[in-house]
Amino acid sequence: MPEQFDIVVLGAGHNSLIAAAYLAKAGYRCLVLESRALVGGGVKTTELTLRGFKHDICSSAHVLIQDSPILRDDELGLGEYGLEYIFPDPVVHLPFPDGSYITQWRDMDRTCEDFARFSRKDAAAYRRMMTDYEAVKPLFAAASYTPIGFGKSLNERLAEHPKGRIWQRRLAMSAWEIIRDNFEDEHCRAFMVWMAYQTVEPPEAATTGRLAYSICAGRQRWSWTTPKGGSGTLTQALARLIEAHGGTILTNKTVARLTVENGKCTGVESTDGSAYTARMAVLSTIHIKHLVDMAPVEAFGEDFLSGVRTWRAGITLFLTHYATTEPPKFPVAGGTISSVAAGTMATAERGLRVGYDFRMGNVNVEDPPLLVVSSTVADPSRAPAGMHTIKVIGNQPYELKEGPEHWDKIKNEVSDANLKYLRKFAPNLTDDKILARIVESPLDLERMNAHNWHGTCHGGAQDLAQSGGLRPVPGWAGHRMPIAGLYQTGATTYPGGSVSGGPGRNAAAVMLKDFGSSLEAVVKRKA
């Protein structure tokens, strides 16, 4: 006979664990089923290359979640379960082909000094934009952590703000339009375009205007927020909290199908033949492209299925993880600098080319825009003494003209090209400094984690067609699915990807309301 729980949670990414944490704190008996051996989804740290080298398999910076009620108001008390953050300085270093560079420091004045070396007008623009965003940021945060249909939309909140109409227009514009109109120097423009790309949305696309402000502002305030011990310390802390409140987490449990009885989801069956019954609800973080295959199609309905069929992955990632004896060392006036986060963006125009290459299925390794993360610069506990981890991230299309399987033939060449380009700016990374590497193409990312559908780490594109009340599907953005008793969270739901915890907290709020309680009541409890 299937074992019974109050709530069965499918997948152990950070959002499903956050939702389960609130539900467990509310007193519900929760079961979390994870298909892999280690919980965390994209928020996971493991020894990918060599023993003792702890690599973040996907996320490294936990910036967005710093402004969430989860951490800001300490709603879950995750510090008690081992979560601790480091706020590095410098934040980001971006060198340019002509030997110049811009470094973002935690000190606003110092950052502006770097901009001013190229243009005092651009330095003033940077300061003004950061200040402007800080004034309205609480509205964005409030909207992100309010489930769709539970309160005022962002547009409604802005309509009540003295400068809301200005921001309504800015949000509808592209990040590139805002950057182009506010900055005159090409170096400053390239830096801002590189920053705007950090949520993997093309900065030339409509409705990306917020990214011209929010990414820089978040890092200016919170730095490249680095979890001590690895990105996975967040999900490990959540797992400990769930178990401390009576929850159960089972790994190596792949869900095969949903159990639907009389139109209601009442549990799940796994591929090993085990079955689990949910007395109250099933919460899924399975990608919607796969979720619809786990129950009869008629149970979802044509509207939902149509929305899933038109779901798009968006821009995808190409990663190389290195174990090294040194971090990247970038030449600067008076010596070298090493930063937790660095990058390359030769020109703003090169950044605008990325979206075109994706649409055409082109692999472009000419002056590749890169994100280079070396968390060991701030957290030496992640590697043996004196050693380092480096993650080099580029953007390449999953859909190649030869088919995605072609990645198996060319991925090492692309990784080599990225390293060769990085060495132009960090010449210390010679072959003798590299101990091991792991290359992950967009196809590999999908193989590693089914939620990385078509290589995307954010569940799917976060453009106008797949955001707000349209995420994941028009009419179903409130976490309740067409099948009664089935709820959805994770990056395919509002407010989307990145480590914000928003989808998880919002899903918990919806479920608790449906159960006759509230998230606010749970937060007020002492334990």
N, C-alpha and C positions, 0 to 999 in steps of 0.2 A: 504494500500500500504506500502511495507517495507520502513523503514527509511533508508536514504542513507548517507554513510560516504565515505571518501576517502579510509580509511584503517580500516578493522575490525580485531582486535587482539583477539585470542582465548586463554584465560588463563591469569592470573595475577601473575605469578611467577616473580622472579627478572629479568630474562633474557627478557621475553616478555615486561615487564615494561621499561627496559632499551632501547630496540628497539623502543617502542612506544614513549619514551621521545625524542630520536633523531628525529623521524619522526614528532612528534608534533612541536619540535623546528624548523623543516624545513618548517612548515606551513601547513602540511597535517591535515585534520580533522580526528582524530582517535577515534575509539570506542573500549574499552577493555571490554570483557565479561568474568566474573569470576563465576565459578559454586558455590563457597562457599561464606559465608557471609563476609569474610574478605580477602582482597588481600594479596598476599605475597607468596603463594605456600609453599615451604620449608623454606622461609625466613620470618618468621612470629613469633610474640610474643603475647601470650594470657594468660589469667588466667585459667590454666588447672586444678589446684588443689583447691586453696582457693582464696577468694577475696583479691586482693592486691599483690598476688604472680605472677609475670610476668615470664612465662616460654618461652624459645625459643623452638618451637615445633620440629625443626630439626637443622638447622645451628646455630652455636654460634660464631665461629671465622671467621672473614672476612679478611683473610690474603692475599689470591691470588689477590683480587681486589685492594689491596694497590699498586701493581706494574702495574696496568692497566692505560691506558691513561684516563679512565673515572675519576679516582681520582687523579692520578699522575699529569695530566695536567689540572685537574678541568674542564673537557669538559662540564659537565652538571651543575656545580655550585650547587651541592646538599647540601652544607653547608647552603645555603640560604633557604633550605626547611626543615631544622631541623636535618640533619645528622651530628653526632659528634662521634669520636672514642676515646677509652681509650686504652692505651698500658701498660698492667700490668707488674709488676715485683715482684716476680718471674714469669717466663713464664710457665714452666711445672715442676712438681715434680713427680718423679717416685721412689717409695719405693720398696724394694726387700724383699723376705721372710726371709733373714738372718739378717734383721734389718738395712742394709745399704741402700743407696739411691743415686740418681743423681738428681740434680736440675739444670734446664736450667735457666740462668739469662740473662737479656738483655746485660749485660757486657760480652763480649767474654772471657776475662781473668778469670772472676769468674766462668763461665761455665767450662772452661778448668781445673780449679782447682778441680772441682768436678770429672771430668774424671781422673785427675792425682792421686786422692786418690786410684784408682784401678790400673792405668797404665799410666806412663808418655808417653809411646809410643802411647797409645790410645788418650791421650790429644793432642799430636802433630798431630795425624791423623785427629782428629776432626777439629782442627784449619785449617789444610791444605785443607781438603775437603770443608769447608765453604768458604775459600779463592778461591779455584779453581772454585767453582760454581758461586761466585759473578762475576768472570771475564767473564763468558759466559751467565749469566742470561739475559742480554739485548736481546740476540738472541732468547731465549725461549719466552720472553715476546713479541717480535716483531712477532714471528711466531704465537703465540696464538691469537693475536689481528689483524691478517691478514686473511681474508676469504680464504678458499681453492680456488686456481686458480687465486687469485688476486696479488700474489707476490711470492717471493722465499719461498720454503718449508724450514723447519728446517734443513733438511739434506743438502740442497743447501747452507744455511747460514753457517752451520758448516764447509762445505768444503772450505769456504773462510777464516776460522779462523785459526790462527797459531797452535792452539791445537785442531782443529776441528776433526781430525781423531781419536784422543784419546777419544773424547766425543762420536763419532759415535759408537765406540766399547762399551763404558760404557752404552749408552742408550739401546743397544741390550742385555746387560747382565741383570741378575736379581739383585734386591736390596740386596738380601741375599748374593749373590756371592761377591758383593762389600763390604758389611759389614764384612763378614767372612774374606776376604783377607786383610782388613785394620785394624781390631780391634782384639786384642788377649784376652782381659778379657771378661768373660761371662756377667758381669753386663753391661759393655759398649755395648756389642753386643745386649743384651736384650733391652737397651734403644733405640738404633738405629733401631732395628726391630719394636719396638712399634711406633716410629716416622714414619717409612716408611709405616705403616699400616693406617695412618690417612686419606688417600684417598680411603680406603677400597679396595685396590688391594693386592692380595697375594704377599708378598715380595719375594717368591721363584719363581715367574713366570717370564718368559723371557720378556724383554723390560720394566721392572720396575726399571732399574738401576738408572734412574734420581731421583727416590723417596728416594734413600739412601742419596742424597744431598739436594734436593729442600725443603723437609718438614722442616728439621732442619734449613736450611739457611733462609727460610721465617720467621720462628718464632724467630730465632736469631736476625733478623733485625727488624721485626715488632711486636714481641711478640705474645701473643694470642689475636689478635686484637679484641676488644670487643666494639660493638656499644652501645653507651650510651642510656639507656632506653630499650634496647632489639634489637635483630637481626632484628625485623620488622621495626625498624626506617629507614632502607635503603629502603624498599619497600614503606613505607608510604611517604618518601620524594619523591620518584619517582612518586607516585600517585599524590602528590600535584603539582609537576612540570608539569605533563601531563595535569592536569585540568587547571593550570595557563596558558597553551598554547592552550586552547580551546578544549582539549580532554574530552571525556566522559568515565566514568568507571561505569559499571553496575554489581553489585554482585547478587548472587543467580540466575545466568543465565547459565544454563547448555546447551551446544551446542548439538543438536541431529544429525544434518547432514549438510554437505556442499551443497551449491547450485551450480550446475555445468551446464552451458549453453553453447552449441556449443564448448565443450571441455575446457572451462575456468571457474575457480572458481569465482563466482560473488557475493557471500555472504553466509549467514548461516541461519539456522532455529534452534530455541531453543526448549526445551522440553515443555515450557509453551505456545507454538504456535506463539510466536513473531518471526519476520524475519527481517534481516538487510542486506542491499545491500552494497557492497564494490565497489566503482567506479574504484579503481586502483588495490587493492590487498587484500588478506586475509593472515594474519600471524598467524600461529598455534604454540602453545607450548603444544598441546595435545600429549600425548605419542604416538609414531608411532604405537604401538600395537593396539591402539584404533582409531587412525586417519584413518587407512585403512578401518574401518567399517563405515565411515561417507560419503562414496561416492561409486558408483558402482565400483566393483573390476577392471573392464576393464579400468577404468580411470587412475589407477595407473600403470598398466602394470606388466607383470610377473617378470621382473628383480627386481623391487622394492618390490613386494610382497614376492619374495623368500628371499630377504634380511631381511624383517620384520619377516618372519617365523623363521629364524635362529637366531634372536636377543636373547641374554641371559642377565639375570638380574645381575649376578655376586653376590658378597658377600653382605649380607643384615644385617640390624641392629635389635637390641633388646634394647628397651629403658625403663627406669623407671624415672619418674619425681617425685621429693620430695619437699614438703614444710617443712622446718625445723627451729629449733631455733638456730642452729649452723652450720657452714660450716665444712667439714672434717678437722680435725686437725691431722697432721701426726707428730709423734715423730721424732725429729732431735737432734743433739748435742746442748745442752743448752736450750731445750724446745720443741716447736712444730712449724709447719709451715702450713699455709693455702695458697692455690694457686687457681687461677681461673681455671686452668687445671691441672689435675693429672691423674695418670694411674697406671695400674698394668700389668706387663709382667714378670712372674716368671723366665722364661728362653727364650732365642731365639728359642729354639726347640719348646716351647709351642706355640709361634707365628706361626711357620711353620705348626703346626698341624691344624690351623684354616681352611686352604684351603682344607685339606683332609676331615675334618668333613663336610664341605659344600658339597663336591662332594658325600659323602656317606649319607647325610641327617641325620647326628648325632647331637644330642643336647649334648654338652659337657660343664659341669659346673665345671670341675676340674681345679683349678687354672685359672679361666677365665681371659683372657686379657680384660681390661676395660679402658674406657676413662671416667673420672669423671670431670664434668664441674660445677663449682659454680660461676656463673657470678657475684653474689652479693658480692663476696669478693672484687671486684674492683668497682662495681656499686651498692651501697646500695639502689638506687632509685627503684630497681626492686622488693622490698619486704617491708613489714611494718618494722618499726624501730627495729633493732636488729635481724631481721629474715633473712632467706636465702632460695634460691632455689638451688637444686642439681639435676643434670641430670647424670645418670649412663648409659653408652652405652656399650653394648657388641655386638658380632657378632654371629648370629645364623641363620641356614638355613630356608628359607621359605618352601622349599619342604621337608617335613618330610616323613619318611617311612609310617606313618599312614595317610598322607595327611595333607595339611596346616591347615585344620579346627581343627586338634588336638591341635593347639596352644591355643585354647580357654580353654582347659582342663589343660594345664601344665604351662601357662605363669606365674602365680603367684608363682609357685614353682621355676621357673628359676630366677625370680626377687629376691626371698628370698635367693637363693643360691649366687647370685651376691652380695647382701648386706652383707651376712654372710662373704664372702671372703673380701670385702672392709673393714669390721670391724677389720680384722687382722692388717690392716695398719692405720686405723683411728678409734680407739676404742671408741672415744667420741660419735659416732653415735648410741647411744643406743635408744631403743624404745621410751623413753620419750622425745627424741629430735625430733622425726618425727611426724609432725602434719597431713600429708596427703600424698598419693602417687597415681600416675596414671601409669599403666603398659601398654606398647605398644609392642606387638609382631610384627614380620614382616607382618603377616596377618592384624593386626590392622593398620599398617602404610599404607598398600594398601587400606584398607577401608576408612581411613581418607582422602587420596589424591590419586586419580586414577593414577597420574603421578608416584607415588611410586610403579610402577608395580612390583609385586612379592617381595615387601618389600625393593626395592632398592631406596636410596635417590639420586642417581647420574644418574638416567635414565637407567642405564645398565652398564655392565662391561666395563672397559676402557682398555681392553687388545689389542693385536695386531690386532685381527679380528674386533674390534669395535672402532678404533681410527684413527686419521688423515683423509685421504681421504676415509676411509671405514665407517665413522660415519655420518649418521646412516646406510647408504646403499651405497655400491660401485656405483659410478657414480652420486650420489646425495648428495655429501658432501658440496655443495656450497649454501645451504639454499633454493635453488629453487627446488620445488617438481615436480613430473611428470605431475601434472595438472597445466596448465598455470594459472598464477595469484595467485597460492598458494605457500606460503613460510613457512619454518619451523625454529624454534629456540628452545632454551631450552637445557636441559641436554642431550638429545638424539643426539644433533648436536655438531660439532667441536667447541671448544676443549674439551667439555665434562662437567661433573658435578663439584660440589663445587661452592662456591660463587666467581666467577671470573668476571662475566659480559661479558666474551668473546663471548659466543654464541649470546647474545643479541646485542652487538655492531657490531659483524660481520654480522648478519642478516640485521641490519639497513644499513650497508655499501653496501651490495649487492642490497637491494631494492632501495636505493637512486641512485645508479648507473643505475639501470634499469629504473628509473624515469627521467633520464637525469641530475641528480645532483651528489653530492658527500658528504660523511660524513665530509670531511675536510672543505667544504664550509659552512656546517651547524655549525660546531664548531667555525668558525671565526665570526659568527654572535654574536652580543652583547646580544641579548635576544631571 
